Amino acid sequence: MANSREDRMSPSRNLAPGTQESTTINRRSFLHVAGAAAALGTFGAPFVLRSAEAKNLTKIKMILAWLPGGPYAYAYVARKKGYWAKRGLDVDIARGYGSLASAQVVAHGQFDFGMSNPSSLVLLAAKGVTLNMIGLMDYDPFMAVCMKRDSPLKKPKDLEVKTVGETLSSSDAAFFPLFCKVNGVDISKVKRLNMDAKVRNQSIGGGQVDAITGLVSSMLPSLETIGVKTKYFLYGDYGVDLYGNIGITATAQTVKERPEICQAFMDGLSEGLRYTLIHPDESTDIFMDAVPALRMNSTGVDYTKLGMGVQRAGVLATGGAKTHGLGWADMGKLKQMEKLVMQYQVKPGTPSPDIEKMFTNKFAGHVKLTDAEWAKAEKETSNIEKMIRPS
């Protein structure tokens, strides 16, 4: 079960050494995405309200970055537990088709709020589509090269003359060349295969490739639930320190004209995240009820828990959320991430967007964990940390 637009089938093909593909979306692709999202509507049962109460709520539409999975369980918890309803919002949740696509449909008014990674927002801003990010929900994207636990690959240099499966529509793809450059890997000696994510994940289990690249939140749950033990070269551990996985997007107009809605949305979502961090079992049940198709899969529960675990590790990756509250973002680290995006994902000479105008902490940090709750979340995450960084 893939975790993104990666889930759609695309033909595998060899990549010429050192080449990259653009992750931009043209107008036709955008219209297809927007139409599909509108046709599918919400994904999961809505929070049940008395009709009189529902009439007094403001209808809000949000879109995920990917297909519903454990990493987004906190949105469903926020809805089911009434954290949005008590703030006057009735929120519909729609599946996503990738960070770039989600950002674009928000920019064009199809959705009030969306989930996208910060690097996608910088990329779009460099191309003239500027959104605001009103909260950062986790801090480490866990981009990585993934191998089987018993693989003889011990260091990045060992990837030379090996076969690596990639999904070029994934947000990590453009950073693999940088990972290779930083770690002295001659990328021209790496046999790179572009693969659909579902095929990509299966290929490492079947031994068709030596390694794959992607997000741990997608790779680890898919592989561990079919019995494939994994290990990783995490980009952040090997000199490519990116910041942020999921940011909450809105248009500048929404932020300016509806600040009270932005605040209510962020506070409700953050309260859902807080609950998920400290009550993973109950949150799993809520999410499985919202997406019942997962219960039909024998590995659905484990897949969901593993995805939630990776997301929880991303929240705990820095002390920012503990000190400043959930949703808070470090502007200095966002600026460092921007430099990487501008250097490796856009044409040379493209003007850099103004990070301080795009990202704001105005609506973030109102929901915090106590020290005891933070310690509980860390305890709940210890097993996942060992899986992400096995000794």
Beta strands, then each sheet from edge to edge (+ up, - down):
strand 1: 13-14
strand 2: 58-63
strand 3: 89-94
strand 4: 113-116
strand 5: 132-136
strand 6: 143-148
strand 7: 163-166
strand 8: 191-194
strand 9: 211-215
strand 10: 230-234
strand 11: 247-250
sheet 1: 1+ 8- 7- 9- 6+ 10-
sheet 2: 3+ 2+ 4+ 11- 5+
end
